[in-house]
């Protein structure tokens, strides 16, 4: 499917999100949180909405991860 002017001009002809695309994006966001320092088990238990919110604020995630490692 092309991405020319006719597809950008009206909202009703935009391609819809596929479940595979959503899953791919969610998996990438979870991997990003793990790279920022969060525990993998903790990220697995989180919902998609919580993951999305945390990915938007990487400095907060780094502070939380540092605080948890310092507490141990």
C-alpha positions in Angstrom: 0.0 0.0 0.0 1.4 3.4 -1.0 1.8 6.4 1.2 1.2 9.2 -1.4 -0.9 12.3 -1.1 -4.2 10.6 -1.6 -3.6 8.4 1.5 -2.4 11.3 3.7 -5.2 13.7 2.8 -8.2 12.1 4.4 -8.3 10.2 7.6 -10.8 7.5 6.5 -8.2 6.0 4.0 -5.4 5.7 6.5 -4.2 2.1 7.0 -5.4 0.7 10.3 -3.1 -0.8 13.0 -2.7 -4.5 12.9 -2.4 -6.7 16.0 1.1 -7.8 14.8 2.2 -4.2 14.6 0.9 -3.5 18.1 2.7 -6.6 19.5 5.9 -5.6 17.8 5.8 -2.1 19.2 4.9 -3.4 22.7 7.8 -5.9 22.6 10.3 -3.1 21.5 9.1 -0.8 24.3 9.5 -3.6 26.9 13.0 -4.3 25.7 13.7 -0.5 26.0 12.7 -0.5 29.6 14.9 -3.5 30.4 17.8 -1.7 28.7 17.1 1.4 30.9 17.7 -0.8 34.0 14.3 -2.2 35.1 14.1 -5.9 36.0 12.8 -8.1 33.2 10.4 -10.0 35.5 8.9 -6.6 36.6 8.4 -5.5 33.0 6.7 -8.8 32.1 4.1 -8.2 34.8 3.3 -4.7 33.7 0.4 -3.8 31.3 0.9 -2.2 27.9 -0.4 1.2 29.2 2.1 1.3 32.1 4.9 0.4 29.7 3.9 3.1 27.3 3.9 5.7 30.1 7.3 4.7 31.4 9.0 4.6 28.0 8.0 8.3 27.6 10.1 9.2 30.7 13.5 7.5 30.6 15.1 9.6 33.3 12.4 8.6 35.7 12.9 4.9 34.9 16.7 5.3 35.4 16.1 6.9 38.8 13.7 4.1 39.9 16.1 1.4 38.7 19.0 3.1 40.5 17.0 3.4 43.7 16.0 -0.3 43.7 19.6 -1.5 43.1 20.8 0.8 45.9 18.3 -0.6 48.3 19.5 -4.1 47.6 
